[in-house]
Amino acid sequence: MPELAEVAYASSLWKKGLRQRVVQVLTNEKSRVYREGNQADFRNELYRKTFSKLATHGKQMLFGFSQGRWLGVHLGMTGSLSVEASDYQISKHDALLLRQNKQTLVFRDPRQFGRLRLEVINTEPDWWKNLPPSMTDVRFDPNFLAHTLKKHAKRPLKALLLDQRYFQGMGNWMADEVLWRAKLHPAHLAGKVNRSQAKRLFDEIIFVVRGALDSVGTHGGDPPRGWLFHARWKDGGLCPKTQKPLSREQVGGRTSCWCPFIQRLPSTQRGESNSKA
């Protein structure tokens, strides 16, 4: 599933359509991404409206149009945004086409796990305003992290980092990257994180988020060389720091990658199965 940085890059592709009017709206009757609305409403409400604003928050996107029309987008597993020619015709996996005079803004989703929302309201929709703080928000601070760790003391760090109630936009590879840099095992229980580890964890969350936005979020490429990202995707990878074999196992229900030489479980957890931690 696209993470914070991939979502930021995807939304930026539609910037070409800003300040231009939508002259035709096409929807795919077979698409399941309209679970929270009626396709006819999308066609009627976005027609002849001017695309005026775009924003991202974690894995969520919001596109604003004139006269208080708002389009919410969640990419799901396989959703994507693109800009096509003005005469582009809808294809099998396309869910929404917003045709403008110079180009066509397209949302496609082959597996249809994504979601589209439509709101007609003068201000930003309540669901958007009520999202938890993003990891780039001033409200996301060491106290917020400490409270979260305490509240979920029995959860493995990897599973907790993937909880979108607290870490908006954090996904699998980013969570692995953060824990590797913080030298914390994915199965390390949140309640066993000491003060110095919590500080290191917070610092690395901010570092990874900013680094991902500066690289992936800006040009759609990969993070910088030297990141765990480049070695984590298959068995046999080597730790960029130690050059020793990485471990890849299920932790907290997700495939996780870590370096067993620098990411050790607390002594009170050793001997337990990582998959059950």
N, C-alpha and C positions, 0 to 999 in steps of 0.2 A: 504494500500500500504506500502511495506517495507520502513522504513526510514533510515536515515544515518547509524545508528548503526547496524541495521539488514542487510543492504547492505554490510557493512564492514565484518560482520561475514560470510555472504553467500560467498563472494569472497574468504575468507580464506580457505574454504573447498577445493578449487581447488589447494591449495599449494602443495598437494601430487603429482601433475602432473608436477611440475616445473622441467626443465632440462631433460624432457623426450620427445621423438618424438611421434607424432600422426601417427598411422599406419593405421587408417581407420576413415573416416568421414561419419556419417549417418545423414540425415535430414528427417523430416516428411513432405511429400508433402502436407498434409492437413493443416499444421500450418500457421497461419497468422502473425507470428512474423518476417517474412522476408519481411516486407513491403518496406524496403529500399534496397533490393538487390535480387539477383538471387540465388536460392538454389544451383545450379550447381557451382557457383563461390565459395561458402563456401566449398563445397566438394573438389574442385580442388585446391584452394589456401591454405587450411589448411592441406591438405594431405602431410605427410612426413615432416612437419615442427616441430621444437622443441619449446615447450612451455617455454618461457623465462622470462616473467614479468607479474605482476598483480598490479592493482592500482584501487582505488575508489575515487570518487569525488561526494559528496552528494549522490544522488540516482543512479549515473552512475558508471559503471564498465568498465575497459579496460584491455584486456589480450593481451600481446605481444607474437609473435612467430618469429622464425628465418626468415631471408630474407624479413624483412619489412612487415610482415603480422600482422594485428591488428583486434581483435574481440571486438566490443563494445556491452555491455549488459545492458539493462534496464529491471528490473524484472516486471514492471507493477503491477497489483493487486495480481496475484497468481503465478508469476514466482519463480523458485527456482533453486539452483545449488546443485548437489550432486556428490559423487564419488561412483561408483559401481564396481562390479567385471569386470575383463578384458573380460569375455565372455558374459557380459550383453547384452540383446537384446532389441531393441527399443520397447516402449510401446505406448499406445494411446496418452498420454499427453506429451510425450517427443518430443521436437522440434529439439534438436541437440545432437548428441553423438560424442565425440572425444575419440576414442579408442586408448589406449596406451598398451604397453606390460604388465604392472602391474595393470592397472585399466582403467576404462572408466569415462570420465568427461561428466556429463549430465546436460543439461538445459531443464527443463520441465515447461510447463505453461498451466494448464487446461483451463483457460478462454481466453488465447491468447491476453492479453492486453500488454504483454511485447514486447521488440523490440531487434533485433540483427542487428548489423552493421558490415560490412567487409571493411577494408581499406588495400590497398597495397601501402605503402609509407615508406621510410627509417626512417623518424622521426614520432613522435606522431601525429595523425591526427589533422587537424585544428579544427574540432568541439570540440575535447578534450581540446586543448590548449586555445580555446576561451571561455570556460565555465566561469561563474562568479566566484569570489573568494569563496572558501569554508569557513565555519565558523571556521576552524582551521588554516586558512591562515593569515599571518601578515597583509594582506590588509584589512581583516575584522576587523576593529577597531572602537572605539567610533565615529570617524568622519564619517565613512561609514554608521553607524547606524543613526546618526543624519541627514545626508543628505537624507537617505531613508525615515525617518519619515517626514521630511519637504516636500519631493517630493510627498508623498502620504498622505497628511494631513487629507483627508476626508475618509480614509479607516479605518475600525476597525482593531485593532491590530492583532486579530486572523487571519483575512483574509490576512493581510500583511505578517505575519510570514510564511504563507504557500506559498508565492510567491517565486518560485524557481529562479527567476532572482536575488534575494537578499539573500535568506536564503537557500542555497543549501543543500538538504537533510532533511530539517525540515518537519515533518509531523504532523498529528493531535495530537497524544499523546504528542509529544515533545513540540509542541506549547502550549498546555494546561499546561504542567509541568512548562515551562518557565514563563508564565503569573501568575500562582499560586504562584510561588516562588517570583516573582517580585511584587506581590500584585496589579496586574493590571487586570481590567475586560476585558474579550475577546472583548467586544464591544467598549471599550475605543478608541476614535479616535486618530490616530497617531499624528495629529496636536495639540492635547491637552495634550501630554506627556511633562511634564516639565523637566528641566535639571537633577534634582536629580532622577526622575523616569527613565529617559533615561539611566543614569549611572547604576541604579539597573537592568534595563532590559538587558543592555549589559552584565553585570557581570553574570546574571542568564543564559543567552544564552550560554556563555562560560562554566559555571558550568554544565549545563545539557548536552551539547554536549560532554564534556570530561567524565562526569559520565556515559553517555550512551555508549560511545566507550569503556570505561574500563570494563563495565559489559556486556551489550548485545553484543557489538562488539567483545569482547574477547572470551566469552564462549557460546553465544547464549541464555543465560538465561534472567531473568528479572532484571530491575534496583534494587538498594538497597531498603531495607525496609524503610518506612517513606516517600517514593516518592508518589506523587499523582497518579502515574501510577496504583498502586494497588487498588485504590478505584474509578477510573473514568469510568469503562466500563459499568456499569448498574445503573439504578435508585436505590436510597436508600443508596448510598455510604456516608461515613462520612469523613470529612476533617481530614487528619492526624495531622494537627496543632491544630484545634479548637474542633475536635470531634463533629462538628455540620453538619447537612445535606448539601450535595453538590447540586448544581443546574446543570441540564443537559438540554440544549436547543440548537436550531439552531442559530448560530452566523456567519455571513459572509458566509452562505451557508453550513456550516459544523457543525456537532454535537460537542458541546463544553461542557466542565465540569469546574466548578469553585466554589469557596467558597464565597457566598454572604456576609459573615461576614468580610472578609479581602480583597476582591476584589470588590471595590465599583466603580461605574461610577462617573466621575467628576460631580459636581453639575449642570453644564450647560447641561449635557446629561440626567440627571435623569428625569424620567417620559416618556422618549422615549421608544419605544418597542425595546428590545434587538435584536430581529430578524431583525429589520429594521436599526439598528445602523450601 
